[in-house]
Amino acid sequence: ARCPLCRAPIEARMPVEARAASGRPIETVGVPEEGARCHFDRAYTFTSLGDFRRPRMLYLLTCNEDRKTPSSSVMWTLEAQVPVTVYLNFRSSTHASAAGVPQWLRQGGWRPSALRSTVSTGIPNGPYSGPVFEKECEPGSVALYGSNCWEGTYFVFV
C-alpha cells in the first residue's frame, strides 16, 4: 500500500516484534503453512501446525542455534504493542524438562496449554511434538529464557 498524500510505501508494524540476545536473525511472521521451514538456519519443517493455525496468530521465526542459550539467560525478547497470549511449544517432554527450564516456566507464570502441539522434522529424534505452555502478557517486554537443550529451541506463537 502507498500513502495517498506522498505515495511512499506504508509499512504497518507488527503488534509484536522480537530480538535475539545472540544477534541472530529473528522475525515475527504469520503462521507458516505445513511443509514450511521452522527456522532461519535449519531445513527442519512443520508437518503439522497442531492448533496454531488460527486467525490473528503469529509465529516467531528464529535460529535453532540459539538452543545453546542457558536457561538462566534471556534468549529472546518480545515487544508487544497490545495485550497478547504467548505460547511456547517445546519439541518434547525431555525438552521441556531440560535443566532450569521448569524453574523459569514456573517462576514466570507459564501454565500448561490445552492447544495441540505442532509436529516438526529434525535431527536426531524427529519427528518432534511436545508440551505447550501459555502466558497472558500486557503490552511491553516479554523475556523468553534459554531452552538449554540439544533438541533445539522451542517454537513461539503469539
Residue pairs with C-beta under 8 A, 6 or more apart in sequence:
1 9
1 10
2 8
2 9
2 10
3 9
3 10
13 81
14 28
14 58
15 58
15 80
15 81
15 82
15 84
16 28
16 58
16 78
16 79
16 80
16 81
16 84
16 158
17 28
17 78
17 79
18 26
18 27
18 28
18 60
18 76
18 77
18 78
18 79
19 26
19 76
19 77
19 79
20 26
20 62
20 63
20 66
20 75
20 76
21 69
21 73
21 74
21 75
21 76
21 77
22 63
22 65
22 66
22 69
22 75
24 40
24 41
24 62
24 63
24 65
24 66
25 40
25 41
25 61
25 62
25 63
26 40
26 60
26 61
26 62
26 63
26 76
27 40
27 60
27 61
28 58
28 59
28 60
28 61
28 158
29 58
29 59
29 60
29 61
30 58
30 59
31 49
31 52
31 53
31 54
31 57
31 58
31 59
31 157
32 38
32 46
32 49
32 59
32 61
33 46
34 46
34 47
34 48
34 49
35 45
35 46
35 47
36 45
36 46
37 43
37 44
37 45
38 44
38 45
38 46
38 64
38 120
38 122
38 155
39 61
39 62
39 63
39 64
39 152
39 153
40 61
40 62
40 63
41 63
41 64
41 65
42 64
42 122
42 152
44 64
44 120
44 121
44 122
44 123
44 126
44 152
45 120
45 121
46 118
46 119
46 120
47 119
47 120
47 121
47 127
48 118
48 119
48 129
49 118
50 89
50 115
50 116
50 117
50 118
50 119
50 129
50 132
51 115
51 116
52 59
52 87
52 89
52 115
52 118
52 157
57 157
57 158
58 157
58 158
59 155
59 156
59 157
59 158
60 76
60 78
60 155
60 156
60 157
60 158
62 76
62 153
62 156
63 153
64 152
64 153
66 75
66 76
66 146
66 153
67 147
67 148
67 149
67 150
67 151
67 152
67 153
68 146
68 148
69 75
69 145
69 146
69 147
69 148
70 100
70 146
70 148
71 98
71 99
71 100
71 101
71 103
71 104
71 145
71 146
71 147
71 148
72 100
72 104
72 145
72 146
73 145
73 146
74 143
74 144
74 145
74 146
75 144
75 145
75 146
75 147
75 153
76 144
76 156
77 141
77 142
77 143
77 144
78 84
78 86
78 137
78 141
78 142
78 144
78 156
78 158
79 140
79 141
79 142
80 137
80 138
80 139
80 140
80 141
80 142
80 158
81 139
82 139
83 136
83 137
83 138
83 139
84 136
84 137
84 142
84 158
85 134
85 135
85 136
85 137
85 158
86 134
86 135
86 137
86 142
86 144
86 156
86 157
86 158
87 113
87 115
87 132
87 133
87 134
87 156
87 157
87 158
88 105
88 110
88 132
88 133
88 134
88 144
88 154
88 155
88 156
89 117
89 118
89 130
89 131
89 132
89 154
89 155
89 156
89 157
90 96
90 130
90 131
90 132
90 133
90 147
90 154
91 120
91 122
91 128
91 129
91 130
91 149
91 151
91 152
91 154
92 125
92 128
92 129
92 130
92 151
93 130
93 131
94 149
94 151
95 101
95 128
95 130
95 147
95 149
95 151
95 152
95 154
96 102
96 105
96 130
96 131
96 133
96 154
98 147
98 148
98 149
99 148
100 145
100 146
100 148
101 145
101 147
101 148
101 149
104 145
105 133
108 135
108 143
108 145
109 135
110 133
110 134
110 135
111 133
111 134
111 135
112 131
112 132
112 133
112 134
113 132
113 133
113 134
115 132
115 134
116 132
117 129
117 130
117 131
117 132
118 129
118 155
119 127
119 128
119 129
120 126
120 127
120 128
120 129
120 155
121 127
121 128
122 128
122 151
122 152
125 151
128 151
128 152
130 154
135 142
144 156
147 153
147 154
